[in-house]
Amino acid sequence: MVATVLVGMLCVYALSFSIMFLLISRRLGADRMGMDAFAMGNLVLSVAYVLQLLEGPAGWGWMGVVNHSFTLCSLLAYAIGGARFFGRPAPLWRPLLALALGYAALQVLVYSVWGPVARYALLSATCVVFFAGMVVVLLGGLRTYARALRAEVVLFIVLISGICVLNAMKLAKLLSGGLAALDMDDRFQMVFYIYMCSLATIMSPSIVWLVLRRLTDTLRDMAARDPLTRLLNRRGLREALDARFRKPGTGARMLLLDIDHFKGINDRYGHHAGDAVLCAVADVLRGAARGGDLVCRMGGEEFAVVCMDADEASALRIAERLRAALQSAVVLRQPDGECLHCTATIGISGRFADQAALDRAMQDADAALYRGKNAGRNRVECGVEYA
């Protein structure tokens, strides 16, 4: 009786979150982060639970066949939702339909050859393989696509491992005790569905939390980056430096770069072409800067590259590399075949090692930049050294 009540609770719970996931997916617009697939998974699972309650004792019938097929389809929908959340497009309807029809046919075959126990054992074995596969994929994700969500992914791994173990135990009980292992009053069945209720209580809100975190991370990234070039803006630069300077002994030098005669480019080719030039310059700076350096658009045609742990000679070499790379790059290609090149003047600040010295470093680099402008442009000028 207790297990039956738990199954009914799972049905209501899955259906409620299916509606919630669907509403969230509609509010997200084009990038639904897999919420539509999660909604489908919960809907299919709730239908499977209803059929399980209506089916009665374990045996053979069309409700049982659909129930088992829908159970696996819900797992596939969750996997597709996870793939979509991590930016890997995956179709939904065709795989679900193919799995439902294919697994229904497989159940008929297994039942006709080995009997009803084999059909239930097949479901448990398939679930074990599926959940084990999910754990392996998530473990791999800790080093790749899910590094930023390590704590959440570890929680999912633990929860999924638990249901994998329980399905393995159910499989063993089926093979040793037959259909009696599926008695809803059996202690193992109560433990199984108590865990399922706990899993549903944690997993569905956790999915909502992941979406909220992704949205807040996106908003934070938008606030920290220039919308045109996608480089760090001033705010993003300060936040990134604040994180870098938490490590004792870390120092930096600022390379302040200004595109020479940029107003003339806008006047001759138009502001649309000017925006294209700014994006091209940003790409050149990304490619020429060192891996650990911070590239930023300060505003207008002014950019900055903050070189971490660089002495004066290293900063000078990097600045010369940036200047030469920009001078040789094609920053605008006209329809008539004309290729536009541009140059830049770069000012280098002294070494600074905390946020308090950043404004001084910017003033120092700016003064050096304008000395370079006055000396003829397309050159690198070093600022004064200070403690």
Secondary structure, 3 states (H helix, E strand, C coil): CHHHHHHHHHHHHHHHHHHHHHHHHHHHCCCCCCHHHHHHHHHHHHHHHHHHHHHCCCCCCHHHHHHHHHHHHHHHHHHHHHHHHCCCCCCCHHHHHHHHHHHHHHHHHHHHHHCHHHHHHHHHHHHHHHHHHHHHHHHHHCCCCCHHHHHHHHHHHHHHHHHHHHHHHHHHHHHHHHHHHHCCCCHHHHHHHHHHHHHHHHHHHHHHHHHHHHHHHHHHHHHHECCCCCCECHHHHHHHHHHHCCCCCCCEEEEEEEECCHHHHHHHHCHHHHHHHHHHHHHHHHHHCCCCCEEEEEECCEEEEEEECCCHHHHHHHHHHHHHHHHHCCCEECCCCCEECCCEEEEECCCECCHHHHHHHHHHHHHHHHHHHHCCCCCEEECCCCC
